[in-house]
């Protein structure tokens, strides 16, 4: 007697996966691409994607191996010889290249080593809010009814809390504010936008014929959610998450600037910007370089998100 479960699964896969017409020439069959294939083809021709990807790759390399770019210590200072030392732009890559701060520490070394904290915060917060918000949005959009009502009201409550103000309140409850404490504070309030985007995408996708066909063939809820709905609802979530990543890096720097985020001895661009404000008249380079680095990083992720959005949205092609 044939296995009914295996037969239903095979029929379901056949419905979800378009068949290849043998009468169509092989060259034409190869040209047919999925949404992701078309998006990748567009991205490879987009100069904004190439520039932003190259810059992000460089930032990731700096964050992972800062000693490849400088051997100077970001915390060791020499007040006698390097107090507010001016930049020596001709000495590229040396500790004195971008000058010294008020404690005699190399600005260039702190710029390089401060990349790690900002990148970790941005990536970790984005990963957490994407998973948490994506799951909540997927459940709310798929089941609807009272489940959607409860999850939507919870999302509205958190969405009504000002992001930075709420993060300040959360951070005030911790005695020691490490990188992971800042990640928790930002992720605790940052999942709401992803939830709304995922919910809307799932509501649209679940009306598709292939989802109804999977249900008719007896596919389970988990299989439908993760095999049929999630892959087709992820495009807008990826766009929002990519753009938001730069915002989380900026939020960490803002909190550190206000003295509520990362603090010494942690090396962070926000900490250096805060320290540079007090010396802006006599040594503006202390404030200038970390501000430029922060702006370029945020801009790179925003450019990447915009390029991905244009590639995934057929209306913008």
C-alpha positions as CSV (number, residue, x, y, z in Angstrom):
1,X,0.0,0.0,0.0
2,X,1.6,3.4,-1.0
3,X,2.6,5.9,1.8
4,X,-0.1,8.6,1.7
5,X,2.0,11.1,3.6
6,X,4.9,10.8,1.1
7,X,2.6,11.0,-1.8
8,X,0.9,14.2,-0.5
9,X,4.3,15.7,0.2
10,X,5.5,14.9,-3.4
11,X,2.3,16.4,-4.9
12,X,2.7,19.5,-2.7
13,X,6.3,20.1,-3.8
14,X,5.2,19.6,-7.4
15,X,2.5,22.3,-6.9
16,X,4.9,24.7,-5.2
17,X,7.7,24.2,-7.7
18,X,6.9,25.1,-11.3
19,X,7.6,22.3,-13.8
20,X,10.1,22.6,-16.6
21,X,8.6,22.5,-20.1
22,X,10.7,20.2,-22.2
23,X,9.6,21.9,-25.3
24,X,11.2,25.2,-24.2
25,X,14.8,25.5,-25.4
26,X,17.5,25.1,-22.6
27,X,18.8,28.7,-23.2
28,X,15.3,30.2,-22.4
29,X,14.9,27.9,-19.4
30,X,18.2,29.1,-17.9
31,X,17.1,32.8,-18.3
32,X,14.0,32.3,-16.1
33,X,15.1,33.5,-12.6
34,X,13.4,33.8,-9.3
35,X,12.8,37.1,-7.5
36,X,16.1,36.6,-5.6
37,X,17.9,35.8,-8.8
38,X,16.6,38.9,-10.5
39,X,17.5,41.0,-7.4
40,X,21.0,39.7,-7.4
41,X,21.4,40.4,-11.1
42,X,20.3,44.0,-10.4
43,X,22.5,44.4,-7.4
44,X,25.6,43.4,-9.3
45,X,25.0,46.3,-11.7
46,X,24.2,48.8,-8.9
47,X,27.2,51.1,-8.1
48,X,25.7,52.0,-4.7
49,X,25.5,48.3,-3.7
50,X,29.1,47.8,-4.8
51,X,30.4,50.8,-2.9
52,X,28.4,50.1,0.2
53,X,29.3,46.4,0.2
54,X,33.0,47.2,-0.2
55,X,32.9,49.7,2.7
56,X,30.9,47.3,5.0
57,X,33.4,44.5,4.2
58,X,36.2,46.7,5.2
59,X,34.4,47.7,8.4
60,X,33.9,44.0,9.2
61,X,37.5,43.2,8.6
62,X,38.6,46.1,10.9
63,X,36.2,44.9,13.6
64,X,37.4,41.3,13.4
65,X,41.1,42.0,13.2
66,X,41.9,45.6,14.3
67,X,45.6,44.7,14.8
68,X,46.0,44.4,11.0
69,X,45.5,48.1,10.7
70,X,47.4,49.4,13.8
71,X,49.7,48.1,16.5
72,X,49.1,51.0,18.8
73,X,47.1,50.5,22.0
74,X,43.8,52.4,22.1
75,X,43.9,52.8,25.9
76,X,47.6,53.6,26.5
77,X,48.2,57.3,26.9
78,X,51.2,59.6,27.3
79,X,50.3,63.0,28.6
80,X,53.8,64.2,28.6
81,X,54.6,63.7,24.9
82,X,51.1,63.4,23.2
83,X,48.7,65.7,25.0
84,X,46.3,66.9,22.4
85,X,48.8,66.1,19.7
86,X,47.9,67.5,16.3
87,X,47.4,65.1,13.3
88,X,50.3,64.3,11.1
89,X,48.5,63.4,7.9
90,X,51.7,62.5,6.0
91,X,52.3,59.5,8.4
92,X,49.5,57.3,7.1
93,X,48.7,54.4,9.4
94,X,51.0,55.5,12.2
95,X,49.7,56.2,15.8
96,X,50.1,60.0,15.3
97,X,48.4,60.0,11.9
98,X,45.1,61.4,13.2
99,X,46.5,63.0,16.3
100,X,46.1,62.4,20.0
101,X,43.3,63.0,22.5
102,X,43.3,64.7,25.9
103,X,44.8,61.7,27.6
104,X,47.6,61.2,25.1
105,X,45.9,58.3,23.3
106,X,46.1,57.7,19.6
107,X,42.9,58.8,17.8
108,X,43.6,56.5,14.9
109,X,44.1,53.5,17.2
110,X,40.8,54.3,19.0
111,X,39.1,54.8,15.7
112,X,40.1,51.3,14.6
113,X,39.4,49.5,17.8
114,X,36.1,51.4,18.3
115,X,34.8,49.8,15.1
116,X,34.2,46.5,16.9
117,X,31.8,47.8,19.5
118,X,29.7,49.6,17.0
119,X,29.5,46.7,14.5
120,X,28.7,44.2,17.2
121,X,25.9,46.3,18.6
122,X,24.5,46.9,15.1
123,X,24.6,43.3,13.9
124,X,23.5,41.8,17.2
125,X,20.5,44.1,17.7
126,X,19.4,43.6,14.1
127,X,19.7,39.8,14.4
128,X,17.6,39.7,17.6
129,X,14.9,42.1,16.5
130,X,14.6,40.3,13.1
131,X,14.1,36.9,14.7
132,X,11.8,38.1,17.5
133,X,9.9,40.5,15.4
134,X,9.7,38.2,12.4
135,X,8.3,35.3,14.5
136,X,5.7,37.5,16.2
137,X,4.7,39.1,12.9
138,X,4.5,35.8,11.2
139,X,2.2,34.3,13.9
140,X,0.0,37.4,14.0
141,X,-0.4,37.6,10.2
142,X,-1.0,33.9,9.6
143,X,-3.4,33.0,12.4
144,X,-5.3,36.4,12.6
145,X,-8.3,36.6,14.9
146,X,-7.7,37.0,18.6
147,X,-4.0,36.0,18.2
148,X,-3.4,38.9,15.9
149,X,-5.3,41.2,18.2
150,X,-3.3,40.4,21.2
151,X,0.1,40.5,19.5
152,X,-0.8,43.7,17.6
153,X,-1.8,45.4,20.9
154,X,1.4,44.4,22.6
155,X,3.3,45.7,19.5
156,X,1.4,49.0,19.7
157,X,2.3,49.4,23.4
158,X,6.0,49.0,22.7
159,X,5.8,51.1,19.6
160,X,4.4,53.9,21.6
161,X,7.5,54.1,23.8
162,X,10.1,56.6,22.4
163,X,13.0,54.5,21.3
164,X,15.9,56.5,22.7
165,X,14.1,57.5,25.9
166,X,13.0,54.0,26.6
167,X,16.6,52.7,26.0
168,X,17.9,55.3,28.5
169,X,15.4,54.1,31.1
170,X,16.4,50.5,30.5
171,X,20.1,51.3,30.7
172,X,19.7,53.2,33.9
173,X,18.7,50.0,35.6
174,X,22.1,48.4,35.0
175,X,25.2,49.3,37.1
176,X,27.7,48.2,34.4
177,X,26.8,49.0,30.8
178,X,28.7,46.7,28.6
179,X,28.2,46.0,24.9
180,X,25.7,43.3,25.5
181,X,23.7,45.4,27.9
182,X,23.4,48.1,25.2
183,X,22.4,45.4,22.7
184,X,19.6,44.1,25.1
185,X,18.3,47.7,25.7
186,X,18.1,48.5,22.0
187,X,16.6,45.1,21.1
188,X,14.0,45.3,23.9
189,X,12.4,48.2,22.1
190,X,13.5,47.8,18.5
191,X,11.5,44.7,17.3
192,X,8.2,46.5,16.7
193,X,8.9,47.7,13.2
194,X,10.0,44.3,12.0
195,X,6.8,42.8,13.5
196,X,4.6,45.2,11.6
197,X,6.4,44.7,8.3
198,X,6.4,40.9,8.6
199,X,2.7,40.8,9.6
200,X,1.7,42.8,6.6
201,X,3.8,40.6,4.3
202,X,2.4,37.4,5.7
203,X,-1.2,38.6,5.4
204,X,-0.5,39.2,1.7
205,X,1.4,36.0,1.0
206,X,-1.0,33.6,2.8
207,X,-3.7,34.5,0.2
208,X,-1.5,33.0,-2.6
209,X,-2.7,29.9,-4.5
210,X,0.3,27.8,-3.6
211,X,-0.5,28.3,0.1
212,X,-4.1,27.2,-0.3
213,X,-2.9,24.2,-2.4
214,X,-0.5,23.2,0.4
215,X,-3.3,23.4,3.0
216,X,-5.6,21.3,0.7
217,X,-2.9,18.7,0.5
218,X,-2.7,18.4,4.2
219,X,0.6,20.3,4.9
220,X,1.1,21.2,8.6
221,X,1.2,24.7,9.9
222,X,4.9,24.7,10.6
223,X,5.7,23.4,7.1
224,X,3.5,26.1,5.5
225,X,4.9,28.9,7.5
226,X,8.6,28.1,7.0
227,X,8.6,26.6,3.5
228,X,5.9,28.5,1.7
229,X,5.2,31.8,3.6
230,X,8.5,32.8,5.2
231,X,10.7,32.7,2.0
232,X,8.2,34.8,0.1
233,X,7.6,37.3,3.0
234,X,11.3,38.0,3.8
235,X,12.1,40.5,1.1
236,X,10.6,43.6,2.9
237,X,11.9,42.5,6.2
238,X,15.5,42.2,4.9
239,X,15.2,45.7,3.5
240,X,13.9,47.2,6.7
241,X,16.5,45.3,8.8
242,X,19.4,46.4,6.6
243,X,18.4,50.1,6.9
244,X,17.7,49.8,10.6
245,X,21.2,48.4,11.3
246,X,22.7,51.7,10.6
247,X,20.2,53.3,12.9
248,X,21.1,51.0,15.8
249,X,24.8,51.9,15.4
250,X,23.8,55.6,15.5
251,X,21.6,55.0,18.5
252,X,24.5,53.3,20.4
253,X,26.7,56.3,19.6
254,X,24.0,58.7,20.8
255,X,23.6,56.8,24.1
256,X,27.3,56.7,24.6
257,X,27.6,60.4,23.8
258,X,25.0,61.1,26.5
259,X,26.9,59.0,29.0
260,X,24.1,56.4,29.2
261,X,25.6,53.8,26.8
262,X,29.1,52.4,26.6
263,X,31.6,53.8,29.0
264,X,35.4,53.6,29.5
265,X,37.4,51.4,29.3
266,X,35.2,50.2,26.4
267,X,36.5,51.9,23.2
268,X,33.6,53.4,21.2
269,X,33.1,56.1,18.7
270,X,30.3,57.6,20.8
271,X,32.6,57.8,23.8
272,X,35.2,59.5,21.8
273,X,32.7,62.0,20.3
274,X,31.6,62.8,23.8
275,X,35.1,63.4,25.0
276,X,35.9,65.5,21.9
277,X,33.1,68.0,22.6
278,X,35.0,69.4,25.5
279,X,38.1,70.0,23.4
280,X,36.4,71.1,20.2
281,X,38.0,74.6,20.2
282,X,41.6,73.6,20.8
283,X,41.6,70.1,19.3
284,X,38.7,69.6,16.8
285,X,40.3,66.5,15.4
286,X,39.3,64.5,18.5
287,X,35.6,65.0,17.5
288,X,36.0,65.1,13.8
289,X,37.4,61.7,13.0
290,X,35.1,59.4,15.0
291,X,32.1,61.5,13.7
292,X,33.2,60.9,10.1
293,X,33.7,57.2,10.8
294,X,30.2,56.9,12.3
295,X,28.6,58.8,9.5
296,X,30.3,56.7,6.8
297,X,29.2,53.5,8.6
298,X,25.6,54.5,8.9
299,X,25.6,55.8,5.3
300,X,27.0,52.5,4.0
301,X,24.2,50.5,5.6
302,X,21.5,52.9,4.4
303,X,22.9,52.8,0.9
304,X,22.9,49.0,1.1
305,X,19.3,48.9,2.3
306,X,18.2,51.3,-0.5
307,X,19.9,49.2,-3.1
308,X,18.3,46.0,-1.8
309,X,14.9,47.7,-1.7
310,X,15.2,48.8,-5.3
311,X,16.3,45.4,-6.4
312,X,13.5,43.5,-4.6
313,X,10.7,45.9,-5.5
314,X,9.6,45.3,-9.2
315,X,7.8,48.6,-9.2
316,X,11.1,50.5,-8.8
317,X,13.0,48.8,-11.6
